[in-house]
């Protein structure tokens, strides 16, 4: 066994989970079956990884830190169902995973949002995702229109998955202690999106444009992102959206209608 544990790297936002009760709660939320494949992003020192390997058929763990990767390769060598990979979750090809993979991960704080966006884009490969992230991000994931937390991430997540907040986690459950609270969220991917969208890239583009200037009216936000005023006006009429509305008041259905109107 390795005698020394690699120290946490601040630049990678490493905060290692040490509370066994939280580990049990994560496993309960994951509802893993013995025949399932699990993807863990950022296994850290392996506390959650051990739990996953004890239940799942196959565990793929992606670690970006070479020292931690080497440490884990030694510490977890007894688990024959563990595939430990050195890599970056932001660049990983999720298309290599078997369909129906379950994501269970304590996402690194500094990249939790972009990693989650990538997972949502690759949702066809995932049955569900149980992820721990900052509480402020978790609140955005489950936020409803008209609330302060509602934004681009809310729309993208709820378009692609049934999202639910599972529980909160105190900073005292980690070493080193983070300065922010954490929460565990479940995202059960939808076989079909919550609303039909013909061009998903256009839908994402419209949502991103509308929330790029969230204090502005939608008509002005779209103009600032390159659409012509006459095209915006016509599309808003077709989508039955008042031009004075702001993005935070619009539903997923309305964003889909606006994207479709801007296509034509």
Number of C-alpha atoms within 10 A of each C-alpha: 10 11 7 7 12 16 11 17 10 10 7 14 15 24 22 22 23 16 15 12 10 18 17 13 13 24 17 10 18 19 10 17 12 11 10 16 24 31 23 25 24 26 27 26 23 20 15 23 26 16 14 25 20 13 18 18 17 21 27 22 25 21 22 17 19 13 14 21 24 15 21 21 19 12 17 17 13 9 15 11 16 21 13 19 15 16 17 15 22 15 9 12 11 20 11 8 14 13 14 16 22 25 24 28 22 26 23 21 19 15 14 17 17 13 20 19 15 16 19 21 15 13 23 18 19 24 18 22 27 24 24 25 25 23 19 13 20 26 18 19 25 20 19 20 16 14 11 12 19 21 25 21 23 22 25 19 22 23 22 21 22 16 22 17 16 16 16 17 19 14 16 14 18 16 14 17 15 18 9 13 15 23 20 24 25 24 23 20 23 17 11 12 13 14 14 12 18 12 12 14 10 17 22 16 12 23 23 20 21 27 21 18 17 15 13 17 18 27 24 18 22 23 16 16 15 9 15 12 14 9 16 20 15 14 22 20 13 14 18 13 18 13 15 11 13 20 28 23 14 20 14 19 16 17 22 24 22 23 25 20 18 20 13 8
